[in-house]
Amino acid sequence: MEQLTDKTLILKLREGDTAAFRRLFYYYYQRLFLFACKFVEEDIAKDLVQDCFLELWMNRNRTEINSSFSSWFFTVVKNRCYKYLKEESKKSDNQNTFKQKLKEEELSFFIHSEKSILEFEVKDRIKNVLEQLPPKCSQVFNESRFNGLSNKDIADKYDISLKAVEKHISKALKLFREEFQDLITVFLAILFQNIL
């Protein structure tokens, strides 16, 4: 399947391209649904996420998406869940209030914590980059960065040269740099905030 950038998908969506919309739906629906299930019941999560997609399609010419689709979608779903919980807490009896309050607090923290939102988006984008890499390149990069193997160990394990290992890692890092170029300033801001 052809890889399309968020910018291209936004343009296609505004043109009323139903194929682009279906692609977005199939790619994001399950992850958004599972995320919403952390805070609300499954049936409610399903309705909330479907409503988000419906609203996106209905307002495709007016919706402003200045970040990645991933960041935008998760923010919209977070806000929908939070609004739903706030409304429910007004109607709930004493028996359910404590549980409801805990969910509200957890979601509120998630909404107001830049770091946790960033981590959620970063994990999603890392997975996306790994899926774009050729299988062998992804395999080598995983062994190097996530399993802690040395280049020599990787070369021995897969019976390839050290030069081939370095080439695979270099290719992966180039793609990661391109993908995360927009987040470099955010990473620096968080780093300095933690230091100070």
VEXDREN-2710 file (C-alpha; in Angstrom, 1 decimal):
% VEXDREN-2710
k/r/px/py/pz
1/MET/0.0/0.0/0.0
2/GLU/1.3/3.4/-1.0
3/GLN/2.6/5.5/2.0
4/LEU/0.9/8.9/2.2
5/THR/2.0/11.8/4.4
6/ASP/-0.4/13.4/6.8
7/LYS/-0.3/16.6/4.6
8/THR/-1.3/14.6/1.5
9/LEU/-4.1/12.8/3.4
10/ILE/-5.4/16.2/4.7
11/LEU/-5.5/17.6/1.2
12/LYS/-7.3/14.4/-0.2
13/LEU/-9.8/14.5/2.7
14/ARG/-10.7/18.2/1.9
15/GLU/-11.2/17.1/-1.7
16/GLY/-13.8/14.6/-0.5
17/ASP/-11.6/11.6/-1.3
18/THR/-13.5/8.7/0.4
19/ALA/-10.5/6.3/-0.1
20/ALA/-8.3/8.6/2.0
21/PHE/-11.0/8.7/4.7
22/ARG/-11.3/4.9/4.7
23/ARG/-7.5/4.6/5.1
24/LEU/-7.6/6.9/8.1
25/PHE/-10.4/5.0/9.6
26/TYR/-8.8/1.6/9.3
27/TYR/-5.5/2.8/10.4
28/TYR/-6.6/4.7/13.5
29/TYR/-10.0/3.3/14.6
30/GLN/-8.8/0.3/16.7
31/ARG/-6.1/2.3/18.5
32/LEU/-8.4/5.1/19.3
33/PHE/-11.1/2.7/20.5
34/LEU/-8.7/0.9/22.8
35/PHE/-7.5/4.2/24.1
36/ALA/-11.1/5.4/24.8
37/CYS/-11.8/2.1/26.6
38/LYS/-9.3/3.1/29.3
39/PHE/-11.9/5.7/30.5
40/VAL/-15.3/4.7/29.3
41/GLU/-17.3/1.5/28.7
42/GLU/-16.8/-0.3/25.3
43/ASP/-20.1/0.7/23.8
44/ILE/-19.6/4.3/24.7
45/ALA/-16.0/4.2/23.4
46/LYS/-17.2/2.9/20.1
47/ASP/-19.8/5.6/19.8
48/LEU/-17.4/8.4/20.8
49/VAL/-14.7/7.3/18.3
50/GLN/-17.2/6.9/15.5
51/ASP/-18.6/10.3/16.2
52/CYS/-15.1/11.8/15.9
53/PHE/-14.7/10.2/12.5
54/LEU/-18.1/11.4/11.4
55/GLU/-17.4/14.9/12.6
56/LEU/-14.1/14.9/10.7
57/TRP/-15.8/13.9/7.5
58/MET/-18.7/16.3/7.9
59/ASN/-16.4/19.2/8.7
60/ARG/-13.5/18.2/6.4
61/ASN/-13.4/21.6/4.7
62/ARG/-13.3/23.5/8.0
63/THR/-11.2/21.3/10.3
64/GLU/-7.8/22.7/11.0
65/ILE/-5.1/20.0/11.6
66/ASN/-1.8/21.6/12.3
67/SER/-0.1/18.6/14.0
68/SER/0.1/15.0/12.9
69/PHE/-3.2/13.1/12.4
70/SER/-2.2/10.8/15.3
71/SER/-1.8/13.8/17.7
72/TRP/-5.1/15.4/16.5
73/PHE/-7.2/12.2/16.7
74/PHE/-6.0/11.3/20.2
75/THR/-6.6/14.9/21.4
76/VAL/-10.1/14.9/20.0
77/VAL/-10.9/11.5/21.6
78/LYS/-9.4/12.5/24.9
79/ASN/-11.6/15.6/25.0
80/ARG/-14.7/13.6/24.0
81/CYS/-14.1/11.1/26.8
82/TYR/-13.5/13.9/29.4
83/LYS/-16.7/15.7/28.4
84/TYR/-18.7/12.5/28.6
85/LEU/-17.3/11.7/32.0
86/LYS/-18.0/15.2/33.3
87/GLU/-21.6/15.0/32.1
88/GLU/-22.1/11.5/33.6
89/SER/-20.7/12.6/36.9
90/LYS/-23.5/15.1/37.2
91/LYS/-26.1/12.3/36.8
92/SER/-24.4/9.5/38.7
93/ASP/-25.4/8.4/42.2
94/ASN/-23.0/8.1/45.2
95/GLN/-22.2/4.4/44.4
96/ASN/-20.6/5.3/41.1
97/THR/-19.2/8.7/41.9
98/PHE/-15.8/7.5/43.3
99/LYS/-15.0/5.3/40.3
100/GLN/-16.2/8.1/37.9
101/LYS/-14.0/10.6/39.7
102/LEU/-10.9/8.4/39.4
103/LYS/-11.4/8.1/35.6
104/GLU/-11.9/11.8/35.3
105/GLU/-8.7/12.5/37.3
106/GLU/-6.7/10.1/35.2
107/LEU/-8.0/11.6/32.0
108/SER/-7.5/15.1/33.2
109/PHE/-3.9/14.3/34.1
110/PHE/-3.4/12.8/30.6
111/ILE/-4.9/15.9/29.0
112/HIS/-2.8/18.4/30.9
113/SER/0.4/16.4/31.0
114/GLU/2.5/17.5/27.9
115/LYS/4.9/14.7/28.5
116/SER/2.4/11.8/28.6
117/ILE/0.6/13.1/25.4
118/LEU/4.0/13.4/23.7
119/GLU/5.0/9.9/24.8
120/PHE/1.8/8.5/23.3
121/GLU/2.3/10.2/20.0
122/VAL/6.0/9.3/19.9
123/LYS/5.3/5.6/20.4
124/ASP/2.7/5.7/17.6
125/ARG/5.2/7.5/15.2
126/ILE/8.0/5.1/16.1
127/LYS/5.8/2.2/15.1
128/ASN/4.9/4.0/11.9
129/VAL/8.5/4.5/10.9
130/LEU/9.4/0.9/11.7
131/GLU/6.6/-0.3/9.5
132/GLN/8.0/1.8/6.6
133/LEU/11.5/0.2/6.8
134/PRO/12.3/-2.9/4.7
135/PRO/12.0/-6.1/6.9
136/LYS/15.8/-6.7/7.2
137/CYS/16.5/-3.0/8.0
138/SER/13.7/-3.0/10.7
139/GLN/15.1/-6.3/12.1
140/VAL/18.6/-5.0/12.4
141/PHE/17.5/-1.6/13.9
142/ASN/15.3/-3.4/16.5
143/GLU/18.3/-5.6/17.6
144/SER/20.5/-2.6/17.8
145/ARG/18.3/0.0/19.6
146/PHE/15.7/-2.1/21.4
147/ASN/17.5/-5.3/22.2
148/GLY/21.0/-3.8/22.9
149/LEU/23.0/-6.0/20.5
150/SER/26.3/-4.8/19.2
151/ASN/26.9/-4.4/15.5
152/LYS/29.2/-7.4/15.6
153/ASP/26.6/-9.5/17.4
154/ILE/23.9/-8.6/14.8
155/ALA/26.3/-9.4/12.0
156/ASP/27.0/-12.8/13.5
157/LYS/23.4/-13.5/14.3
158/TYR/22.1/-12.8/10.7
159/ASP/25.3/-13.8/8.9
160/ILE/25.8/-10.4/7.3
161/SER/28.8/-8.1/7.1
162/LEU/29.4/-5.3/9.7
163/LYS/29.1/-2.8/6.8
164/ALA/25.6/-4.1/6.0
165/VAL/24.6/-3.7/9.6
166/GLU/25.9/-0.1/9.7
167/LYS/24.1/0.6/6.4
168/HIS/20.7/-0.7/7.8
169/ILE/21.1/1.3/11.0
170/SER/22.1/4.5/9.1
171/LYS/19.1/4.1/6.8
172/ALA/16.7/3.7/9.8
173/LEU/18.2/6.7/11.6
174/LYS/17.8/8.9/8.6
175/LEU/14.1/8.0/8.4
176/PHE/13.6/8.6/12.1
177/ARG/15.3/12.1/11.8
178/GLU/13.0/13.0/9.0
179/GLU/9.9/11.8/10.9
180/PHE/10.8/13.6/14.2
181/GLN/12.2/16.8/12.8
182/ASP/9.1/18.7/14.0
183/LEU/9.5/17.4/17.6
184/ILE/13.2/18.4/18.2
185/THR/12.3/21.7/19.8
186/VAL/9.7/20.0/22.0
187/PHE/12.2/17.4/23.2
188/LEU/14.7/20.1/24.0
189/ALA/12.1/22.1/25.9
190/ILE/11.1/19.0/28.0
191/LEU/14.8/18.2/28.6
192/PHE/15.6/21.7/29.8
193/GLN/12.5/21.8/31.9
194/ASN/13.6/18.6/33.7
195/ILE/17.1/19.9/34.2
196/LEU/16.0/23.3/35.7
END
